Amino acid sequence: MLNDLVIAQVSDLHIGPSDALYRGVRIRQKFLDVLQALAKKPLDLLILSGDLSATQGEPEAYTWIKQVLSDFPYPYLIMAGNHDHVERMTLAFCLPDSDVSEGMLYYSRMISNKLLLFLDSSPYRIARRQLKWLKSKLTNYHKPVLLFIHHPPLLCDCQFMDDHHALLNIREVWKVFDKLPQIQHIFTGHYHAAKTVTKKNKFIHLTPSTIFQIDMEKPYFAIEHTRPGWRIIHWGEEIRTYVEYL
């Protein structure tokens, strides 16, 4: 359909400052393989939903990512995760001033007459300033939107990540989300897992990493497998989404 929107979401690239192996994984090559697969699909947009860099927002990682994306055939948007550095991202990707406020990368886009909203949870919290902005964006907008955040806004029955790396102000955030019926689908990363969790008619979609996936059942860190994955979102008359792996 004319106004359908097809999005590929990739997350948790963890690109380092060099091409060194990490836990036996060739991280940069995994991302290149994912881009090659996605370039063959009929997409409208690519979203990189946080943790683009390995640990602390290495500028070499952002420079490399921007370079390889220069040949990608579709437009892309980036988000910040807890391993990113917003100021360095802003400089490397020449982000618009309107997308960054008080060191936080949060913004909106209207594409194909559909509203996409992006929040910054990189400090393991979503600031009240962002929540206030989110409510203001939806005060006079009553159609469904897509919301993207790096951290899931609730616990997801993924034992290690829930116990050690969950969003710190989940209750505060969910209290706001719960009162916004326009938000039905929330797309996240961070957990290195593929899963959809439902709460009060809202669907929280966890998107896998491009390097490895974390075992959801073990109480300690364990890699389930190293197949890179991504999520496809097809927004037409309804929203359909699914995960694919190489």
C-alpha positions in Angstrom: 0.0 0.0 0.0 1.1 3.6 -0.7 1.4 4.6 3.0 2.7 1.4 4.4 6.0 1.7 6.3 8.6 -1.1 6.4 11.3 -0.7 9.1 14.3 -2.9 9.9 15.4 -2.5 13.5 19.0 -3.6 14.5 20.3 -3.3 18.0 23.3 -3.8 20.2 26.0 -3.7 17.5 28.8 -3.2 20.1 31.3 -2.1 17.5 34.7 -1.6 19.0 37.5 0.9 18.1 39.2 -1.9 16.1 38.3 -5.1 14.3 39.4 -7.3 17.2 37.5 -10.4 18.1 35.2 -10.3 21.1 34.3 -13.7 22.8 35.4 -15.3 19.5 33.0 -13.1 17.5 34.0 -11.0 14.5 31.7 -8.1 15.5 32.2 -5.8 12.6 31.8 -8.6 10.0 28.5 -9.6 11.7 27.1 -6.1 11.2 28.3 -6.0 7.6 26.6 -9.3 7.0 23.3 -8.0 8.5 23.5 -4.8 6.3 24.1 -6.9 3.2 21.0 -9.0 4.0 18.8 -6.0 4.8 19.9 -4.1 1.7 18.2 -6.7 -0.4 14.8 -6.1 1.3 12.2 -3.6 0.4 12.7 -1.2 3.3 11.7 2.4 4.0 13.9 2.9 7.1 16.7 1.3 9.2 16.7 2.0 12.9 19.8 1.4 15.0 18.4 1.1 18.5 21.3 1.7 20.8 24.6 0.3 22.0 26.2 1.1 18.7 29.6 1.2 20.3 31.4 -1.5 22.4 31.6 0.0 25.8 31.9 3.8 26.2 31.0 5.5 23.0 34.3 5.0 21.2 34.5 7.6 18.4 36.3 5.2 16.1 33.2 2.9 16.2 30.9 5.7 15.2 33.2 6.8 12.4 33.3 3.3 11.0 29.5 2.7 11.3 28.8 6.0 9.5 31.2 5.0 6.8 29.7 1.6 6.1 26.1 3.1 6.3 27.0 5.6 3.5 26.6 2.7 1.0 23.3 1.4 2.6 20.4 2.0 0.1 17.9 3.2 2.7 17.8 6.1 5.2 18.6 5.3 8.8 18.1 6.7 12.3 20.2 6.1 15.4 19.4 5.9 19.1 21.6 5.9 22.3 22.1 2.9 24.5 24.0 2.6 27.8 27.3 1.9 26.0 26.9 5.0 23.9 28.0 8.6 24.3 25.5 11.1 23.0 27.9 14.0 22.5 30.2 11.8 20.4 27.3 10.4 18.5 26.0 13.9 17.7 29.4 14.9 16.3 30.1 11.7 14.4 26.6 11.5 12.8 26.0 15.2 12.5 22.7 14.9 14.3 20.2 17.8 14.2 20.3 20.1 17.2 16.6 19.6 17.6 17.1 15.9 18.4 19.4 16.5 21.3 18.5 18.3 24.5 20.5 18.5 27.8 22.8 15.6 26.6 19.9 13.3 25.7 19.0 12.0 22.3 15.2 11.9 22.0 13.1 13.0 19.0 10.2 12.3 16.7 9.8 11.6 13.0 6.7 11.7 10.8 7.2 9.2 8.0 4.4 8.1 5.5 2.0 10.0 7.7 2.9 7.9 10.7 4.5 9.1 13.9 7.6 7.5 15.3 8.9 8.5 18.8 12.4 7.8 20.2 13.5 8.1 23.8 17.0 8.0 25.4 17.5 5.5 28.2 21.3 5.5 28.0 21.8 6.4 31.7 19.5 3.4 32.6 16.7 5.9 33.2 14.3 7.8 31.1 14.4 11.4 32.4 11.2 13.1 33.5 12.0 15.8 30.9 11.5 13.1 28.2 8.4 11.8 29.7 6.9 15.3 29.8 7.9 15.8 26.2 6.3 12.4 25.3 3.0 13.4 26.9 3.1 16.8 25.1 3.7 15.2 21.8 0.6 13.0 22.2 -1.8 15.6 23.8 -3.5 16.4 20.5 -2.4 13.3 18.6 -4.8 10.4 18.9 -3.6 7.9 16.3 -1.4 5.0 17.1 2.4 5.6 17.2 5.5 3.5 17.4 7.8 4.1 20.4 11.5 3.1 20.4 13.6 2.8 23.5 16.9 1.0 24.1 15.8 -0.5 27.5 12.5 -2.4 27.9 10.2 -0.4 30.1 9.3 -3.5 32.2 10.8 -6.8 33.4 10.7 -9.4 30.7 11.3 -12.7 32.4 14.8 -12.8 31.2 16.5 -13.7 34.4 20.1 -12.3 34.1 19.1 -9.1 32.4 16.1 -8.4 34.6 18.3 -9.0 37.7 21.3 -7.0 36.7 20.6 -4.6 33.8 16.9 -3.5 33.9 15.7 0.1 33.5 16.0 1.7 36.9 12.8 3.8 36.9 10.4 1.3 35.4 7.5 2.2 37.6 7.7 5.9 36.9 8.0 5.2 33.1 5.2 2.7 33.0 2.9 4.9 34.9 3.2 7.4 32.0 3.0 4.9 29.2 -0.1 3.3 30.8 -2.0 6.5 30.4 -1.2 6.9 26.7 -3.4 4.7 24.5 -1.6 5.9 21.4 1.3 3.8 22.5 0.5 0.2 21.6 3.8 -1.1 20.3 7.2 -0.4 22.0 10.4 -1.6 20.3 13.5 -2.2 22.4 16.9 -3.8 22.4 19.4 -4.1 25.3 18.5 -7.7 26.3 20.2 -9.4 23.4 17.0 -11.5 23.0 14.0 -11.9 20.8 10.7 -11.8 22.7 7.4 -10.0 22.9 5.9 -9.2 26.3 2.3 -8.0 26.7 1.0 -5.8 29.5 -2.4 -4.0 29.5 -2.8 -4.2 25.7 0.7 -2.9 25.0 3.2 -5.0 23.2 6.9 -4.7 24.2 9.1 -6.2 21.5 12.7 -7.1 22.3 15.0 -7.2 19.3 18.1 -9.4 19.2 21.6 -8.2 18.9 23.8 -8.3 15.8 26.6 -10.2 17.7 25.2 -12.7 20.1 22.0 -13.6 22.1 21.9 -14.0 25.9 20.3 -17.0 27.4 17.0 -15.8 28.9 16.6 -18.6 31.5 20.0 -18.7 33.2 20.6 -16.4 36.3 24.1 -15.7 35.1 25.5 -14.3 31.8 25.5 -17.0 29.2 25.5 -16.8 25.4 22.7 -18.8 23.8 24.0 -18.4 20.3 26.0 -16.1 18.0 23.6 -15.8 15.1 23.0 -12.1 14.3 19.4 -11.0 14.3 17.1 -8.1 13.6 13.4 -7.2 13.6 11.2 -6.3 10.7 8.2 -4.0 11.4 5.5 -3.7 8.8 3.1 -0.8 9.6 0.1 -0.8 7.3 -3.5 -1.0 8.3 -2.2 -2.9 11.3 1.3 -3.5 12.7 3.1 -6.8 12.0 6.5 -7.6 13.3 8.9 -10.6 13.4 12.5 -11.4 14.0 14.9 -12.8 11.5 18.4 -14.3 11.9 21.3 -15.0 9.6 
